[in-house]
Amino acid sequence: QVQLVESGGGLVQAGGSLRLSCVASRSIFSFNNMGWYRRGPGKQRELVAGITSSGRENYADSVKGRFTISRDNAKNTVYLQMNSLKSEDTAVYYCNAAESYRDYWGQGTQVTVSS
């Protein structure tokens, strides 16, 4: 079993920045992919950004150029740097870690962007 613990959420004004962190309870080397998802009010969960074990990144079109995902294998941590935040970025953000046959999820961290 793996625990993922997110932190870094909060209330920020539009145009501001936040950095989310996701710490895993064990080494993240074995995960094929790690990512950040979000669920906004009245919306379905969507992928925000992902990063593979080889470091390849992918982003939702809505966050390209504003968000950056990174990983620090030595700290078992994945980050999501969010810049130029918009009100539509308001959501609960979840960390995900994917192995070949199962996924792990964190408990989520709330991000609220005020306009």
Disulfide bonds with the S-S distance in Angstrom:
Cys22-Cys95 2.05
